[in-house]
Amino acid sequence: MHAPLLWVDVETTGLNPHGDRLLEVALLLTDEHLRELAHIRVVIGWRGLDMAELDPFVVKMHETSGLWVEVERSNLCVRQAEDQLVEWIERHGATGLYMAGSGVHFDRRWLRAHMPRVVKRFHYRNFDLTTLRYFFGSEKTAPAHRALTDLEQNVEDLRALAAQARAAGLVAVPGSQLARAAS
């Protein structure tokens, strides 16, 4: 792969995109050397969300991260957040890029359900960091459960894995994404 990546992460109230709520979405654009070019983060407002109906683990996670406070203050609905993300992708020329992230199939499933116009801007392929972590036996850094912070950590983790691959002599394709990231 010789192209930039468009990283995505979502924060939600659960695992079911058809029954739970989308709370936060971040996009981070990196060049072929994994240098950040731009990012955007949107928080969707859900006033009156009944915390008693949610999984206590999720409530505590988002209380700890500070996301609930931002959700309560946000005036963005899902459609407005989607409009902002679509405009950002187009303004940065990021249409058609691989969807990158950690467990990115989860993010794609949520975006397909709630923000289909955003998903249409991505390539159909994913670049999933989880696969590389598995291959290298690398543990995932504990997530902050904030979309942008987690994306920044994912990019840093990929840089470290690229350097590890290079040191092990595993990057055999000159000019590949991992070769450039490790240099």
Secondary structure, DSSP 8 states (H G I E B T S, - for coil): --S-EEEEEEEESSS-TTTS-EEEEEEEEE-TT--EEEEEEEE---TT--GGGS-HHHHHHHHHHTHHHHHHH----HHHHHHHHHHHHHHTT-TT--EEESSHHHHHHHHHHH-HHHHTTS-S-EEEHHHHHHHHT-------S-HHHHHHHHHHHHHHHHHHHHHTT---STT-HHHHHH-
